[in-house]
Amino acid sequence: MGKLLNEPVRAEHDLAGRLTAYEWRGTRYAVDEVLKTYGTAQEARVYRVRVTGADGVVVAELGRDADRWRLRHVFSA
């Protein structure tokens, strides 16, 4: 089961515009891999990513609407 959060995050990108990390509740999480994306550039887009943090590996779902990002769900990997 996943945990619904829907909280704002600060996303980081590389020079090519790829999502590389995000900061949530004062902690930075590096994105190991983008597993899947949903939506189009014209509408809100959802990124499902694998991240490694202090508590181990999780799968997180991040939503982007223009330049605003939110951590939507966190799943145990």
Secondary structure by P-SEA (a helix, b strand, c coil): cbbbbbbbbbbbbcccccccccccccbbbbbccccccccccccbbbbbbcccccccbbbbbbbbccccccccccccc
